[in-house]
Amino acid sequence: MNYDQDYLPDLFTGTYLNDLLEAQRTKEFVLTNGSISLQTFQDAKNPQWVISFGGGIPKLRVKPAIGAVLRQAFGPDSKNWIGKRIALSVEPIEWEDHETREMKSGFAIRVRAVADEEPASQPPPSFNSLDDDIPFGRRD
């Protein structure tokens, strides 16, 4: 998998997650929730929860649809979400741009709770060592 450094987001985006899933030829990644913190975003009125997974894995912004799944599965207290496993997948979506009135398409991140006894469907990719096909060697 080859990614420009600018394409390695700090937060998961639908497009980035979709590309990772396609590269790994899987439908979802099962990850364990690490720390949870509040973060302010320009496009949100109030701070939102952000889940960190560690190991160089991008963080997950907990938007309302994701938060509803996590609250239903693990309860309303976010400290109880730490250490729980979730599966991340994507779903294609279309929407109308409010400014240009153009139809756009992309990917929404979907989350499901994973039971402790459920095996991981696919090991997550190594986010710390993305392969690069550019050969660096001596020129003779």
C-alpha positions as CSV (number, residue, x, y, z in Angstrom):
1,M,0.0,0.0,0.0
2,N,1.4,3.4,-1.0
3,Y,0.3,6.5,0.7
4,D,1.5,10.0,0.5
5,Q,2.3,11.4,4.0
6,D,-0.6,13.9,3.5
7,Y,-3.0,10.9,3.1
8,L,-2.2,9.6,6.6
9,P,-4.9,11.3,8.7
10,D,-4.9,11.7,12.4
11,L,-8.6,10.9,12.4
12,F,-10.2,8.1,10.3
13,T,-12.0,9.4,7.3
14,G,-14.5,7.3,5.3
15,T,-12.3,7.4,2.2
16,Y,-9.1,6.5,4.1
17,L,-10.8,3.6,5.9
18,N,-12.4,2.4,2.7
19,D,-9.0,2.3,1.0
20,L,-7.4,0.4,3.9
21,L,-10.2,-2.1,3.9
22,E,-9.9,-2.6,0.1
23,A,-6.1,-3.0,0.4
24,Q,-6.5,-5.6,3.1
25,R,-9.4,-7.3,1.1
26,T,-11.7,-7.3,4.1
27,K,-15.0,-5.7,5.1
28,E,-14.1,-4.5,8.6
29,F,-11.3,-4.0,11.1
30,V,-11.8,-5.1,14.7
31,L,-10.0,-2.7,17.1
32,T,-9.9,-2.2,20.9
33,N,-10.9,1.2,22.2
34,G,-8.1,2.9,24.1
35,S,-8.3,6.3,25.6
36,I,-11.3,8.6,25.0
37,S,-11.1,12.4,25.0
38,L,-13.2,15.4,24.0
39,Q,-12.0,17.4,21.0
40,T,-13.3,20.6,19.4
41,F,-14.1,20.6,15.7
42,Q,-14.9,23.6,13.5
43,D,-17.9,21.8,12.0
44,A,-19.5,20.9,15.3
45,K,-21.2,23.2,17.9
46,N,-20.0,21.2,20.9
47,P,-16.9,19.1,21.6
48,Q,-17.1,15.5,20.4
49,W,-15.6,12.3,21.8
50,V,-12.6,10.9,20.0
51,I,-11.4,7.3,20.6
52,S,-7.7,6.5,20.4
53,F,-6.6,3.0,19.5
54,G,-2.8,3.4,19.9
55,G,-0.1,1.9,17.8
56,G,-0.2,4.7,15.2
57,I,-3.8,3.9,14.3
58,P,-5.9,7.0,13.4
59,K,-8.4,8.1,16.0
60,L,-12.2,7.8,15.6
61,R,-14.4,10.8,15.8
62,V,-17.6,9.8,17.6
63,K,-20.3,11.4,15.6
64,P,-24.0,11.0,16.6
65,A,-24.6,7.7,14.6
66,I,-21.4,6.1,16.0
67,G,-22.2,7.4,19.5
68,A,-25.7,5.9,19.4
69,V,-24.2,2.4,18.7
70,L,-21.6,2.7,21.4
71,R,-24.1,3.9,24.0
72,Q,-26.5,1.1,23.2
73,A,-23.7,-1.5,23.3
74,F,-21.6,-0.3,26.3
75,G,-23.8,2.2,28.2
76,P,-24.0,6.0,28.3
77,D,-20.8,6.5,30.4
78,S,-17.9,6.8,27.9
79,K,-15.4,5.5,30.5
80,N,-17.1,2.1,30.1
81,W,-16.2,2.1,26.4
82,I,-12.5,1.8,27.1
83,G,-11.1,-1.6,26.5
84,K,-14.2,-2.7,24.5
85,R,-13.8,-4.0,20.9
86,I,-15.5,-2.4,17.9
87,A,-15.6,-3.3,14.2
88,L,-15.1,-0.4,11.8
89,S,-16.5,-0.7,8.2
90,V,-17.8,1.8,5.6
91,E,-21.0,2.3,3.7
92,P,-21.2,4.2,0.4
93,I,-23.3,7.4,0.7
94,E,-24.4,10.2,-1.6
95,W,-25.4,13.7,-0.6
96,E,-26.2,17.1,-2.1
97,D,-23.7,19.9,-1.5
98,H,-25.6,22.7,0.1
99,E,-23.5,25.4,-1.6
100,T,-23.1,24.0,-5.1
101,R,-26.2,21.8,-5.3
102,E,-24.0,19.1,-6.8
103,M,-24.5,15.4,-5.9
104,K,-21.4,14.0,-4.1
105,S,-20.4,10.6,-3.0
106,G,-18.2,9.1,-0.4
107,F,-18.1,6.7,2.5
108,A,-19.7,6.8,5.9
109,I,-17.9,5.0,8.8
110,R,-20.0,2.4,10.5
111,V,-19.3,0.8,13.9
112,R,-20.6,-2.3,15.5
113,A,-19.9,-3.7,19.0
114,V,-17.8,-6.8,19.0
115,A,-18.4,-9.4,21.8
116,D,-15.3,-10.4,23.7
117,E,-15.5,-14.0,22.5
118,E,-15.9,-13.1,18.9
119,P,-12.7,-13.6,17.0
120,A,-11.2,-10.8,15.0
121,S,-12.3,-11.0,11.4
122,Q,-9.1,-9.5,10.1
123,P,-6.1,-8.2,11.9
124,P,-5.7,-4.5,11.5
125,P,-3.0,-3.4,9.1
126,S,0.3,-2.1,10.5
127,F,-0.1,1.6,10.6
128,N,3.5,2.2,11.7
129,S,5.1,0.5,8.7
130,L,3.3,1.3,5.5
131,D,5.1,-0.3,2.6
132,D,6.7,1.9,0.0
133,D,7.7,0.5,-3.4
134,I,10.2,3.2,-4.2
135,P,13.6,1.5,-4.3
136,F,16.4,3.3,-2.4
137,G,19.7,1.9,-3.5
138,R,23.0,2.8,-5.1
139,R,23.1,4.0,-8.6
140,D,26.0,2.5,-10.5
